[in-house]
Amino acid sequence: MVKVHHLNCLEIQSPGNGRAIGHCLLLETKSRLILIDAGIGLLDTKNPDGRIGRNLINAVGFQFNEKRTALSQIKDLGLDPEKVTDCVVSHLDPDHIGGLADFPNATVHVGLEEYEHFQRGSHRYLQHQLDHRPRIKTYASTSETWRGLEARRITIVSETDIYLIPLFGHTVGHCGVALKYKANWLFYVGDAYYLRAELSDREHPVHALAEMRADDPQMRMESLNIIRRFVINNPQTKVFSYHDLSEFTPFVSDGTSKIHYRTDLKPDIKEVIELYQSSGIKRPVDDAARLANMYAHANLVITAWAGNTLVGIARALTDFCYCCYLSDLAVRRSYQRSGIGQELISLTRERIGNQTTLILLSAPEAVDYYPKMGFEKIDNGFMIRRSK
């Protein structure tokens, strides 16, 4: 039986286009690990200007965090990175293959057209990302089909079926990946679209960005239409892309990957700022030093994680025997209404014990939320507001 882990191996804060991620898959078998796309790698995070280039970083909005690399997340899962024997890639753009160098002994599986385009020195690729000289296995056109689409079979393990599915346009040889999982199939379409909304909204603003980045805009539209028809005709198959957070979230909240909570870790302030910005909570996110002090002096911090992504946090100050002030409770917007806030409050109460009163100030939009969590509204409180 193959176990599938969903990893976010990329963070983009795009100028004018908001947040995007890098949805990679890790297949765990008895004998080996297989990556589907590899995200940004360790070398990229250590030397972003040298590996990616400042112009591309600024244009795309790449953010770098060692914890987000596939290498780090595999270790966090308690797995051995040395067991990554194969990496299947949708295409060879920098944000999809930066992590390949972290697995130098892994065979790279890629469509023939894509690899030939890479070898011709196309400006969109970074040639040094394959300087570690991995074994490359390419896949040419075939007469085999899957659900009516051309399918190039990848034979790595006997426990499942894996196909490269040509979805050309974004790059010359861009492919999706079809994976049999349990009784059904997953269809990862890479960058054939950036956002799920493109399937239903033919005038979506992101189309302009996708067209600008496409090697062949007309062929990209043909591939997009293929996916549109596929989704209608195969509702039982889970279709998802690389960059859309809304498609990633269900996989990390449906038991495929689970939310886990930690009381022994104060996250990096950059992670806290990202979480606060994505949650809607009003905090001094433009003053990292002030936020760092807020966390340095907090003595009870509980975090919620989806894989290696910080999705919730509770920050409190307490004497653990009489009173506790819950200063911050934040949950990433895409994970709200899934019970994470409730669990963070429950874990806070568990840590402070039943001798301790839990106190908080509610944002106006959350005043109806806290009574549902067991809080009693009081009218005998006072405050002296901060002046800045």
KOLMARBA-313751 format. One record per residue (C-alpha): residue in one letter; x, y, z. Coordinates in steps of 0.1 Angstrom, whole numbers, plus 5000, padded with zeros to 4 digits. Example, Ala and Ser with C-alpha at 12.3 -4.5 7.8 and 13.67 -1.06 7.14 Angstrom:
A512349555078/S513749895071/
***
This chain:
M500050005000/V501350344990/K500950635015/V500650985000/H501951295019/H501051635006/L503851895011/N503852265005/C507452324993/L507152684981/E505953014993/I505253304969/Q503953644979/S503353764944/P503354144936/G499754204925/N498753844925/G498753744962/R499953424978/A500853104960/I502252774972/G504052464958/H502052154962/C504351854960/L503551484966/L505651234986/L504850874979/E505850645008/T506250275000/K507849995020/S511150025003/R511450374989/L510150734987/I509150904955/L508651284950/I506351444925/D507851784919/A510551904944/G509852274951/I512552514963/G515552334977/L518052375005/L520752524983/D518152784971/T517252885006/K520952925016/N521953124985/P518853264969/D520553534949/G523153304936/R520853014928/I517653194917/G518653544910/R517453874925/N515453974894/L513453654893/I512953654931/N511554014930/A509453944899/V507853624912/G507853694950/F509753384962/Q510053354999/F512753135014/N512452915044/E514552605050/K511752435069/R509652445037/T512052235017/A511051875008/L514251765025/S513251925058/Q509651805057/I510651445049/K512851455081/D509951605101/L507751315090/G510351075106/L511350945072/D514850895057/P515651135028/E518250875016/K515250665006/V514150914980/T515050714949/D512950884923/C511551234915/V508851274889/V508651624876/S505851804857/H508352034841/L511752194847/D510952544859/P513152664888/D510452644915/H509652284906/I513152134906/G515252344930/G514852054955/L516351794932/A519851864943/D518851764979/F518351404966/P521451364944/N521050984940/A517351004928/T516450934892/V514551224876/H511551124854/V510451384829/G508751414795/L511151394765/E510051724750/E510651904783/Y514151774788/E515151844752/H513852204756/F515952234788/Q519052104770/R518552364743/G519152634769/S515752804771/H515953124791/R513153014815/Y515352734830/L518252754854/Q520752504840/H522752484872/Q519852324890/L520851994874/D524652044880/H524551754904/R524151534872/P521251314883/R520251014862/I517551144838/K514850914824/T512751064797/Y509350964784/A508351004747/S504951004731/T503050674734/S499750514722/E498750424757/T495850624772/W494350694806/R490750824808/G491050914771/L494251114775/E497751014762/A499550844791/R503250774795/R503650504821/I506350534847/T507350204862/I508950264896/V506950044920/S504449774917/E502149904944/T500650174922/D500250314887/I501950644877/Y501550824843/L502851144828/I499951314810/P500951564784/L499451904791/F501752114769/G501752494767/H502952634800/T506252484788/V507052294757/G506851954774/H504752024805/C503051714819/G500551634846/V500851324867/A498151064872/L498550854903/K496350564914/Y495650604951/K493550354970/A490350284950/N490650604929/W493050844911/L494751164918/F495451394888/Y498051654895/V498151904867/G501252104877/D501152454862/A498552384835/Y496552634855/Y497652854884/L494252884902/R491252644901/A489052944893/E490552944858/L488452644850/S485152824855/D486053184849/R487453234814/E488153604822/H489953554855/P492753804859/V495353534865/H494953424828/A497053724818/L499953604840/A499653244828/E499653354792/M502753574798/R504553274813/A503553024787/D505852894760/D502852844738/P499753034749/Q497452864724/M498552514734/R498152614771/M494552704764/E494052364747/S495452194778/L493152404800/N490152294780/I491251934783/I491251964820/R487852144820/R486351854801/F488151594823/V486751744855/I483251734842/N483551374829/N485551234859/P484051394891/Q485451104912/T489051194904/K490751464925/V492251714902/F494651974916/S497452214905/Y500752324920/H500152674931/D496552694944/L496352694983/S492552624982/E493252284965/F496052194989/T494052265021/P491551975018/F494351725015/V495851835048/S492551835066/D490951515054/G493251275071/T495651245042/S497851475063/K496851575098/I496951895118/H499451845147/Y499952075177/R503052165195/T503752335229/D507552315227/L508252555198/K508152925192/P508052955154/D510253185134/I508853545134/K508653535096/E506253245099/V504253425125/I503953735104/E502853525074/L500253355096/Y498953685110/Q498653835075/S496753535063/S494453515093/G493053865094/I494253935130/K495454295135/R498954295149/P502154505141/V503254275113/D505254555098/D507454565130/A509254235132/A511354345162/R508254425182/L506654095173/A509853915182/N509654075217/M506053985220/Y507053615216/A510253635236/H508253735267/A505253505261/N505453205283/L502752985267/V502752945230/I500852665213/T501052615175/A499152415149/W500852275119/A499752115086/G502851935076/N505452205079/T503052495074/L502152705105/V498252725103/G497352845138/I498752985170/A497753085206/R500053315225/A499453375262/L501053515293/T500253325326/D501353245361/F499952885356/C498052915390/Y495653205390/C495253395357/C496153365320/Y495853635293/L495253485259/S496653765238/D496653615203/L494553355187/A495053325150/V494253065124/R495153085087/R492053195068/S491952885046/Y491952665077/Q489352855097/R486052685107/S487852355109/G488152335147/I491752455150/G490952765171/Q488852555194/E491652305198/L494252575205/I491952715233/S491352365247/L495152295248/T495752635265/R493152555292/E494752205296/R498252365301/I497152625326/G494952395347/N491652445364/Q492952685391/T493652945364/T491153195349/L491553245311/I491053605300/L491053765265/L490054065246/S487953995215/A488054155182/P484654305173/E484054045146/A484753755169/V482453845199/D479953585189/Y482653315186/Y484053295221/P480853215240/K480652905218/M484152815231/G483052835267/F483953195275/E481753405297/K481253775287/I482154015315/D481254375320/N483554455350/G486854475331/F489054785326/M492054875305/I494555155299/R495155155262/R498655155247/S499555485232/K501355345202/
***
